[in-house]
Amino acid sequence: MKILVTGGAGFIGGNFCHYLVEKYPSYNIVTLDALTYAGNMETLQPITDKPMFKFVKGNITDRSFVYDLFDKEKFDIVVNFAAESHVDRSIENPEIFLKTNILGTQVLMDASLKFGVKRYHQVSTDEVYGDLPLDRLDLFFTEDTPIHTSSPYSASKASADLLVQAYHRTFGLPISISRCSNNYGPYHFPEKLIPLMIKNALANQSLPVYGKGENIRDWLHVYDHCTAIDLIIHNGNVGEVYNIGGHNERTNLEVVKTILKELEKPESLIKYVTDRKGHDMRYAIDPTKIETQLGWKPKYNFETGIKQTIKWYLDNQQWVRNIVSGEYLRFMKSYYE
């Protein structure tokens, strides 16, 4: 079995590469990544010397390059993590999100059709559903929830999902789609909430919290996300969408205070900042379908997962220092200061 993992030097894609190499030593794993600001070869360093693993640098929007790669490698499965994924960045510069997340997906699917890929899996997000009201905690996103996007990022991911489903119906491409809740865990680029808060708290810097911090997210440990995708690409039905949620709803403020408590830092480090434009209020996934059809269950609850995540960052502070570039600092300053 040969699997292409696009975006494999990023957070979730990198963790998925680690997971595949450990679980399937007989598989051949190829990861393709453009190594933009959030791509980091240090994430893959522990597995780069494995004989079944190969890294290729390239962009999924480069059609001739992608076709040459597919022709050479003859992939059985493609798992597409490659995406621009930060909401704030999509507000600052929507165009790159449309190019990568929509046109890049099209290129990968065209190549999958041309070279006979047996399964194309699109990694999506619960943000395509929009948001839920804070006063209706009985409501959850299901696979039948209508798409209702709020940001250029979520609109680009929703567009890609619709395109993937169209390629299945029109061209018969064997596809599946997963839509996950907010991920956390090792190797997370420190512009997202949890790694940013850990990094700033360790440095005794202010922790920027949007608005009043009352926005609710369902937190999914990245390892549990990897196990779910593994089940989908091997046992999931072709043409289906699967929601992946962690049963771990927390307000942003609760998450931040949990991190401060674990690190024994004062809550006075919290700094409330102007809310994000179009900020979704609540995400909450109903993962009944994947639980009942494929037998998936998350390993981590938030209490155990956040402790493991914080410990990883404490043990790998050099990784954080190395990934924090000048471009990243420029962006953080423009948004949070």
Sequence and secondary structure as in RCSB ss.txt:
>XXXX:A:sequence
MKILVTGGAGFIGGNFCHYLVEKYPSYNIVTLDALTYAGNMETLQPITDKPMFKFVKGNITDRSFVYDLFDKEKF
DIVVNFAAESHVDRSIENPEIFLKTNILGTQVLMDASLKFGVKRYHQVSTDEVYGDLPLDRLDLFFTEDTPIHTS
SPYSASKASADLLVQAYHRTFGLPISISRCSNNYGPYHFPEKLIPLMIKNALANQSLPVYGKGENIRDWLHVYDH
CTAIDLIIHNGNVGEVYNIGGHNERTNLEVVKTILKELEKPESLIKYVTDRKGHDMRYAIDPTKIETQLGWKPKY
NFETGIKQTIKWYLDNQQWVRNIVSGEYLRFMKSYYE
>XXXX:A:secstr
 EEEEETTTSHHHHHHHHHHHHH TTSEEEEEE   TT  HHHHGGGTT TTEEEEE  TT HHHHHHHHHHH  
SEEEE      HHHHHH HHHHHIIIIIHHHHHHHHHHHTT SEEEEEEEGGGG  B TT TT  B TTS     
SHHHHHHHHHHHHHHHHHHHH   EEEEEE EEESTT  TTSHHHHHHHHHHTT  EEEETTS  EEEEEEHHHH
HHHHHHHHHHS TT EEEE  S EEEHHHHHHHHHHHTT  GGGEEEE   TT   B  B  HHHHHHH    S 
 HHHHHHHHHHHHHHTHHHHHHH  HHHHHHHHHHH 
